[in-house]
Amino acid sequence: MARRVSAAMAKSHLSDLMASVAHQGQHYIIERRGKPVAALVTVNELEKLEQESAKSDRPLGALALVGAWREIEEDEFDRILADIYSERERDTGRQVDLGN
C-alpha cells in the first residue's frame, strides 16, 4: 500500500524516498494540503502503467467495430449481411414455457 507524504516532507526527504522506492519497492503518494497530487513509483512501474494506458485507449467490445467495416469490400459486406438474414430466417427461436 502506498504511503502518503506531504509535499514539504517529500521535498526535504526526496533522496531517502527515492532510495526506498528503488530498493524496497515502496510507493508514495505526495499530497498538497491533504490532496494527492503525484506519486513516486519505480520507472518500471511507470512504464507498465503507460503501456496499459496506451492499450486502453483502443476501444473495446462493440466500439472496436466502429470503422472496422471500411476495410471490407462491398460485395463481402453484402455476403455477410445475407448470411445473417439467412440464419435469422432458419432460427425458429426457442420454446418458452410460461407455466400457464
C-alpha positions, -999 to 999 in steps of 0.1 A, spaced: 0 0 0 13 35 -8 24 57 20 11 93 19 36 121 25 32 159 23 49 178 -5 71 195 21 82 162 35 88 148 0 109 178 -8 131 176 23 135 137 21 134 131 -16 167 112 -17 155 89 10 121 84 -6 138 76 -40 160 50 -23 130 34 -6 112 32 -40 142 19 -59 154 -7 -34 124 -17 -14 96 -12 -40 78 13 -18 52 36 -33 45 72 -21 15 95 -28 26 131 -24 -1 154 -11 -5 191 -11 -30 204 15 -42 169 21 -50 162 -16 -30 137 -37 -11 154 -65 16 130 -75 30 95 -69 65 82 -66 70 47 -81 98 29 -99 105 36 -136 95 0 -145 61 5 -128 56 38 -147 64 21 -180 39 -6 -173 12 20 -165 20 38 -197 18 6 -217 -16 -3 -202 -28 32 -208 -19 30 -245 -37 -3 -248 -68 10 -230 -70 40 -255 -82 15 -280 -120 9 -280 -132 -25 -267 -162 -46 -274 -187 -33 -299 -170 1 -300 -139 -17 -315 -161 -25 -346 -168 12 -354 -149 19 -386 -138 -17 -390 -163 -23 -418 -144 2 -440 -118 -24 -447 -143 -49 -461 -152 -48 -498 -189 -40 -505 -196 -74 -520 -181 -92 -490 -202 -70 -467 -234 -79 -487 -225 -116 -484 -221 -112 -446 -255 -95 -443 -271 -122 -465 -257 -149 -442 -270 -131 -411 -305 -127 -426 -305 -164 -437 -296 -176 -402 -323 -154 -388 -349 -170 -411 -338 -205 -402 -339 -198 -365 -372 -209 -351 -364 -195 -317 -366 -215 -285 -397 -229 -269 -406 -210 -238 -428 -225 -211 -448 -197 -195 -463 -222 -169 -500 -214 -178 
